[in-house]
Amino acid sequence: MLGIQMLFTKNGIECSDSWKLIWCFTWIGMLLLPFLFIKNLKKIKSQQSLKTKLILFNLLEYIFIQASLASLITDGKTLCYGSVGQNGLEFVFTGWLALPILLIFSYIFKILSDNN
C-alpha cells in the first residue's frame, strides 16, 4: 500500500489525498470481494481449484480489511506527516483484527462449498 501511495504522490496527488483514494478502493474491495467469491464458489469443481482461489481470496481480502480498518483509526495526514513515531503501527494493529474476520469468512465458505 505504501508503494501505491508513493506512486500516487509521484503522479501529483498529495500524500494524504492518496491515502483517501487507497482507502476508498479498499473499502469497495473489502465489501465486494466476498460476494464475488460466493457467486463464483458454485462454479468451482475441483478441490485444488477451490484451495487456490481461497488462498487468493484470503490474501486480497486481508489486505482490503487491514487497510479499510486503518482508515477508522488514523488519517492520511498522520501517516504522511506524523512525527510521533507510530507511523504504520495502525496497519499492524488492523492486521491482527483482520485475521478473525478471515476465519469467519473461511468457515462460511466451507459450509457453502460442502452444500454444493
C-alpha positions, 0 to 999 in steps of 0.5 A, a space after each residue: 500500500 505504501 508503494 501505491 501511495 508513493 506512486 500516487 504522490 509521484 503522479 501529483 496527488 498529495 500524500 494524504 489525498 492518496 491515502 483517501 483514494 487507497 482507502 476508498 478502493 479498499 473499502 469497495 474491495 473489502 465489501 465486494 470481494 466476498 460476494 464475488 467469491 460466493 457467486 463464483 464458489 458454485 462454479 468451482 469443481 475441483 478441490 485444488 481449484 477451490 484451495 487456490 482461489 481461497 488462498 487468493 481470496 484470503 490474501 486480497 481480502 486481508 489486505 482490503 480489511 487491514 487497510 479499510 480498518 486503518 482508515 477508522 483509526 488514523 488519517 492520511 495526514 498522520 501517516 504522511 506527516 506524523 512525527 510521533 513515531 507510530 507511523 504504520 503501527 495502525 496497519 499492524 494493529 488492523 492486521 491482527 483484527 483482520 485475521 478473525 474476520 478471515 476465519 469467519 469468512 473461511 468457515 462460511 465458505 466451507 459450509 457453502 462449498 460442502 452444500 454444493 
